[in-house]
Structure formats: C-alpha cells, structure tokens
Amino acid sequence: MKSVAIVTSSRAEYGLLSPVIKQLRKRENDSFKVDLIVTGTHLSPEFGMTVNEIDDRIDCCIETPIKSLTALDIANNQSAYLTAFTRIFFDKDYSAVILLGDRYEILSVAIAAGLTHTPIFHLCGGDTTEGAIDEWVRHSISKMSYIHFVTNEDSKRRVIQLGEDPKRVFNYGSTSVENILNKSNMSKNAALQSIGLEDCDYAICTYHPVTLEDEIIDESLEQFFCAIEKFSNLHFIITKSNADLGGARINKLLDEFAEGRANIHIFTSLGTRRYLSLMKYAKFVLGNSSSGVIEAPCLQVPTVNIGDRQKGRTLVDSIINCGPSCNDIEQAIRLALSEDFINKCKNTVSPYGKGNTSELICKKIIEIIKKDKVSLKKKFFDIFFKL
C-alpha cells in the first residue's frame, strides 16, 4: 500500500493545506492512504486549541512543547519535534510526507523525514521573507525536498536557483486563492455577529515578531497601538501572534491593550472561513502577516504591511509598505482609507493562481507516487553564469 503523511502545526498552515487534504481524501482506497498528523499550537489551549477547527479526519496527534520566550525554548521545541517525527516516520514508512512553508517546527519534521529516507513534497517554497527566520527555514526545507509546489513564477525561479531540477518544480499557484473563492462565503453581518459585533467599519490585524531583528517588542507594539488609537471610528479585529520567539509577549500586550477599549477585539483564532469572510468586508488589513500579502489582494482589500517581516515577497499595488513608527503606520492607514486607493485596489490582479491549485497538486502527487521512481540521490542543477 502507498501512503502519504500531511503534517500541520498551526492554524495558518492548515488553512492552506486543507484543500489539498480534501483532494487527496477523495482518492483514498485500498491501495492508497492519507494520514493527517496534527501537532504544535493546534493542541495548545494558549493558542486556541485550533485542532477543534480542523474539519477533516485526524489520524494522529503529536503533542510537543510550545514555549517561545527564549531561543532555548525554541531549540527544546525543535528537539521534541525531531524525536517524535523520526519515530513515527520510521514506524510508518510513508511513501512521502507533505509539508508546507517555513515554520521552525516543520524544519524539524523535514530533518526527521531526511533521517528516515522519507521523500518530502514541499508547498510554498521559494518565497522570501527577509525579516524572519522563516526565510532560511523555508530555503532549508526546499533543499531537503524532492518535489516543489511553488505559488508563483518568482518563487519557481528561486527554487531552481537553489539547485533543484526544474522538472521537479511546479507552479500551480496558491491554495489561498481557492480558500477565498470557496470559504469567504459568510455575509458581513453573519461574520460580525459570530464574534459578537453589530454592523460596523473595521480592520483585520495580525502582528507577528520580526525574528531576524533585535526588535524591542514592547516599543514596537507601543507604536502600533499609538497608530490605531487615532482611528476611534474603526473597530480593530486582531488575531493573536504565532509561537515564534516573542509571540507570547505580543499576545500578553494585546490583551492588556484591549482592556477598557470597546473598539479593540482580540482573538486567539478566527478559523479560516470566518477570517476570510471578515477580511472580505474589512476596510483594510493591518500588520505583518502573509495573509495581507497573499489573501487580501485576491479580495481587492487594501493592506498596510508594517516593517520588514514580509520583505522580499511578491507584492501588488493594493499593498502599502510602511515603517514601524506610529506616524508611518497612521499615514499608511489614511492612504488605505482614501477613495483613490480603494478604487486602485479594485483593479488588483493576484499572481497566485486561478483557484484550481489543490487539484493540480493532488494529481501530480498521485502520479509521482504511482510511478514509484523517487530517488533521494538528487543531482544539483547548475545554472551557468559569469561572475
């Protein structure tokens, strides 16, 4: 029997993997099996127990530590992932493991796959996020991977630059486009009422640590709060940070800031359907999350992208990049709210595919596994140029 594992460790990652999982489930039979392995912040009450939002069969749960106050915490987390996943990959002998993106815990899962000679099929390689450790984590996973499903042509070129054979790099777009087409289907009132709000003007916000900067989180958040306080006529729906180094401190400051402020609403997680539906009707998306760079433009919603965390990604005209100071953020918000910029966003065209990504990915996965000709002895694909 052929079998593949799909690993998800966070809410954002599962949202992108979900269409692929559902496509592969349709093809399960006596000779092909799919195991969904859930780990990481999905299983943490501190991060909202987002395992409860997974609308699919869960085949295995692996609990690991998720402390993120110091670099040593992150290292201990990674060690636990490496041990647990090496054991399960050794026992199960999967035909392949499907991984997405750039999380540090997924790097440990990739190493476990390498140790057990389990081929990696990697989604979302080749992107660049110069302000976060995600940058080198993502490229490291790409070098460990056998098959690459990238989201745009720039990323395809970068993966090939890493020495990966173009015959194993496929640009089928991003599953985020599918999610927007299929899951942002709640009405504005229904989405707002589901979080206890009546009809209002609002922004969707997420602020993550900038992990490759020696940032002082308290000062950065102070500037962020200073800016949004200048817009008392708007509600700010804020989702908490991830488990990166500094994320726990950000979440504590968010909770403290929300106290006594009727227009600030903090959520550990909103779930994919509700999050995208709320984004669809938002005045703008604010923060430094990839959702402002990938999902928001598909909905033609303005994005105010703060700082360098997403620096290097493919950007479109609906995105306003700004510095992290109170004044920079305020001015960017005012631009996002202007009639001229709103009209400009209506012409935004996403570079991330047409909405059939998961079907194309699934067909290629099945084709490769059936051929049974995966060789982990990869040759480096040389690109010749003059220095």
WOWO-V883274 format. One record per pair of residues at least 24 apart in sequence whose C-alpha atoms are under 10 Angstrom apart, sorted by the first residue. I is the first residue (numbers start at 0). GAP is how many residues later the second one is. Records with the same first field share a line. If there is no record, write none. Layout:
I: GAP, GAP
This chain:
0: 28, 29, 30, 31, 32, 93, 94
1: 26, 27, 28, 29, 30, 31, 32, 91, 92, 93, 94, 364, 367, 368, 370
2: 25, 28, 29, 30, 31, 32, 89, 90, 91, 92, 93, 94, 366
3: 28, 29, 30, 31, 32, 88, 89, 90, 91, 92, 93, 94, 114, 115, 116, 117, 361, 362, 365
4: 28, 29, 30, 31, 32, 54, 55, 84, 87, 88, 89, 90, 91, 92, 93, 94, 113, 115
5: 28, 29, 30, 31, 32, 53, 90, 91, 92, 93, 94, 115
6: 28, 29, 30, 31, 32, 33, 53, 54, 78, 90, 91, 92, 93, 99, 102
7: 28, 29, 30, 31, 32, 33, 34, 43, 53, 90, 91, 92, 97, 98
8: 28, 29, 30, 31, 32, 33, 34, 41, 42, 53, 54, 91, 94, 96, 97
9: 28, 29, 30, 31, 32, 33, 37, 39, 40, 41, 93, 95, 232, 233
10: 29, 30, 31, 36, 37, 38, 39, 40, 42, 43, 231, 258, 259, 260, 261
11: 230, 257, 259, 260, 278, 279
12: 86, 87, 88, 89, 90
13: 24, 28, 36, 37, 39, 40, 86, 257, 258
14: 38, 39, 160, 161, 164, 256, 257, 258
15: 84, 85, 107, 108, 158, 159, 160, 161, 162, 163, 256, 342
16: 81, 82, 83, 106, 157, 158, 159, 341
17: 36, 37, 38, 157, 158, 161, 254, 340
18: 156, 157, 159, 160, 163, 337, 338, 339, 340, 342, 343
19: 78, 155, 337, 338, 339, 340, 341, 342
20: 35, 36, 77, 337, 341
21: 33, 34, 35, 336, 337, 340
22: 335, 336, 337, 338, 339, 340
23: 334, 335, 337, 338, 339, 341, 342
24: 31, 32, 337
25: 336
26: 335, 336, 339
31: 63, 334, 337, 338
32: 61, 62
33: 25, 60, 63
34: 24, 25, 57, 59, 62
35: 24, 25, 61, 62
36: 24, 25, 48
37: 24, 25
38: 24, 25, 26, 42, 66
39: 24, 25, 26, 37, 41, 65, 66, 203
40: 24, 25, 26, 201, 202
44: 223
45: 197, 202, 205, 222
46: 193, 194, 195, 196, 201, 204, 220, 221, 222
47: 192, 219, 220, 221, 222
48: 219, 220
49: 218, 219, 220, 221
51: 219
52: 216, 217, 218, 219
53: 217, 218
59: 28
61: 26
63: 41
65: 39, 177, 178
66: 176, 177, 178, 179, 180, 181
67: 174, 175, 176, 177, 178, 179, 180, 181
68: 174, 175, 176, 177, 178, 179, 180
69: 174, 175, 176
70: 173, 174, 175
71: 173
72: 172
73: 30, 31, 169, 170, 171
74: 29, 30
76: 27, 28, 31
77: 26, 27, 28, 29, 30, 31
78: 26, 29
79: 25, 28
80: 24, 25, 26, 27, 28, 29, 30, 31
81: 24, 25, 26, 27, 28, 29, 30, 31, 33
82: 25, 26, 28, 29
83: 24, 25, 28
84: 24, 25, 26, 27, 28, 31
85: 24, 25, 26, 27, 28, 29, 30, 32
86: 25, 26, 29
87: 24, 25, 28
88: 24, 25, 26, 27, 28, 29
89: 25, 26, 27, 28
90: 25
92: 24, 25
93: 24, 25
94: 24, 25, 274, 275, 277, 279
95: 24, 25, 50, 51, 269, 272, 273, 278
96: 24, 25, 48
97: 24, 25, 47, 49, 267
98: 24, 25, 42, 46
99: 24, 25, 38, 41, 48, 49
100: 24, 25, 26, 33, 34, 36, 37, 38, 40, 41, 49
101: 25, 27, 30, 31, 32, 33, 34, 35, 36, 37, 38, 39, 40
102: 30, 31, 32, 34, 35, 38, 139, 140, 141
103: 29, 30, 32, 33, 34, 37, 139, 140
104: 32, 138
105: 31, 32, 35
106: 27, 30, 31, 32, 33, 34, 35, 37
107: 29, 33
108: 32
109: 30, 31, 32, 34, 35
110: 29, 30, 33
112: 31, 32
113: 30, 31, 262
116: 258, 259
117: 27, 28, 258
118: 25, 26, 27, 28, 255, 256, 257
119: 24, 25, 26, 27, 28, 256
120: 24, 25, 26, 27, 28, 47, 240, 244
121: 24, 25, 26, 27, 28, 47
122: 24, 25, 26, 27, 28, 47, 48, 51, 52, 238
123: 24, 25, 26, 27, 28, 31, 32, 47, 49, 50, 51
124: 24, 25, 26, 27, 30, 31, 33, 34, 44
125: 24, 25, 26, 27, 28, 29, 30, 31, 32, 33, 34, 35, 36, 187
126: 24, 25, 27, 28, 29, 31, 32, 183, 185, 186, 187
127: 26, 27, 30, 181, 182, 183, 184, 185, 186
128: 81, 83, 161, 179, 180, 181, 182, 183, 184, 185
129: 80, 81, 82, 83, 178, 179, 180, 181, 182, 183
130: 78, 79, 80, 81, 82, 176, 177, 178, 179, 180, 181
131: 76, 77, 78, 79, 80, 81, 112, 176, 177, 178, 179
132: 77, 78, 79, 80, 111, 112, 176
133: 76, 77, 78, 110, 175, 176
134: 77, 174, 175, 176, 177
142: 235, 237
143: 232, 234
144: 231, 233
145: 228, 229, 230, 231, 232
146: 217, 218, 221, 227
147: 213
148: 24, 25, 208, 211, 212, 215
149: 24, 202
150: 24, 25, 143, 200, 201, 202, 206
151: 162, 198, 199, 200, 201
152: 161, 198, 199
153: 159, 160, 197
154: 158, 159
159: 220, 221, 222, 223
160: 219, 220, 221, 222
161: 218, 219, 220, 221
162: 215, 216, 217, 218, 219, 220
163: 214, 215, 216, 217, 218
164: 213, 214, 215, 216, 217
165: 215
169: 190, 191, 194
170: 181, 182, 186, 189, 190
171: 180, 181, 182, 183, 184, 185, 186, 187, 188, 189
172: 177, 178, 179, 180, 181, 182, 183, 184, 185, 187, 188
173: 120, 121, 177, 178, 179, 180, 181, 182, 183, 184
174: 120, 177, 178, 179, 180, 181, 182, 183, 184, 186
175: 100, 115, 118, 119, 120, 122, 176, 177, 179, 181, 182
176: 117, 118, 119, 120, 121, 122, 173, 174, 175, 176, 177, 178, 179, 180
177: 175, 176, 177, 178, 179, 180
178: 93, 94, 97, 116, 176
179: 92, 93, 96, 97, 99, 100, 115, 116, 118, 119, 175
180: 95, 117, 118, 173, 174
181: 91, 94, 173
182: 89, 90, 91, 92, 93, 94
183: 88, 89, 90, 91, 92, 93, 94, 95, 96, 97, 115
184: 88, 89, 91, 92, 93, 95
185: 87, 88, 89, 90, 91, 92, 94
186: 87, 90, 91, 93, 94
187: 86, 89, 90, 91, 92, 93, 94
188: 89, 92
189: 84, 87, 88
190: 82, 83, 84, 85, 86, 87, 88, 90
191: 45, 82, 85, 86, 89
193: 76, 80
194: 42, 70, 72, 75, 79
195: 69
196: 38, 66, 68
199: 33, 34, 35, 82
200: 32, 33, 34, 35, 80, 81, 82, 83
201: 31, 32, 33, 34, 35, 61, 62, 76, 77, 79, 80, 81, 82, 83
202: 25, 31, 32, 33, 34, 35, 75, 76, 78, 79, 80, 81, 82, 83, 99, 100, 130
203: 31, 32, 33, 34, 35, 61, 71, 72, 74, 75, 76, 77, 78, 79, 80, 81, 82, 83, 88, 99
204: 31, 32, 33, 34, 35, 60, 61, 74, 79, 80, 81, 82, 83, 84, 86, 87, 98, 99
205: 31, 32, 33, 34, 35, 36, 60, 79, 80, 81, 82, 83, 84, 85, 86
206: 31, 32, 33, 34, 35, 40, 43, 44, 47, 79, 80, 81, 82, 98, 99, 102
207: 31, 32, 33, 34, 35, 36, 37, 38, 39, 40, 42, 43, 79, 80, 81, 101
208: 32, 33, 34, 35, 36, 37, 38, 39, 40, 41, 79, 80, 100
209: 34, 35, 36, 37, 78, 97, 98, 99, 100
210: 33, 34, 35, 36, 98
211: 96, 97
212: 95, 96
214: 31
215: 30
216: 29, 30, 32, 33, 36
217: 31, 32, 35
218: 105, 106
219: 30, 87, 104, 105, 106
220: 29, 32, 33, 36, 103, 104, 105
221: 31, 35, 102, 103, 104
222: 101, 102, 103, 104, 105, 106, 107
223: 62, 63, 82, 100, 101, 102, 103, 104, 105, 106
224: 28, 29, 32, 33, 101, 104
225: 99, 100, 101, 103, 104
226: 97, 98, 99, 100, 101, 102, 103, 104, 105, 106
227: 36, 58, 98, 101, 102, 105
228: 32, 34, 35, 97, 101
229: 96, 100
230: 32, 99, 102, 103
231: 29, 30, 31, 32
232: 30
233: 29, 30, 49
234: 26, 27, 28, 29, 30, 47, 48
235: 26, 27, 28, 29, 30, 46, 49, 50
236: 26, 27, 28, 29, 30, 33, 38, 41, 42, 45, 48, 49
237: 26, 27, 28, 29, 30, 31, 32, 47, 48, 49
238: 26, 27, 28, 29, 30, 31, 36
239: 26, 27, 28, 29, 30
240: 26, 27, 28, 48
241: 26
282: 50, 53, 54, 59
283: 34, 35, 49, 52, 53, 58
284: 34, 48, 51
285: 34, 43, 46, 47, 50
286: 35, 37, 42
287: 33
291: 26, 27
292: 25, 26, 27, 57
293: 25, 56, 57, 58
294: 55, 57
295: 54
296: 48, 49, 50, 51, 52, 53, 54, 55
297: 47, 48, 50, 51, 52, 53, 54, 55
298: 46, 47, 49, 50, 51
299: 42, 43, 44, 45, 46, 47, 48, 49, 50
300: 35, 41, 44, 45, 47
301: 31, 33, 34, 35, 39, 40, 41, 42, 43, 44, 46
302: 29, 30, 33, 42
303: 25, 26, 27, 28, 29, 30, 31, 32
304: 24, 27, 28
305: 26
313: 36, 37, 38
314: 35, 36
315: 29, 32, 33, 34, 35
316: 24, 27, 28, 30, 31, 32, 33
317: 24, 25, 26, 27, 28, 29, 30, 31, 32
318: 26, 29
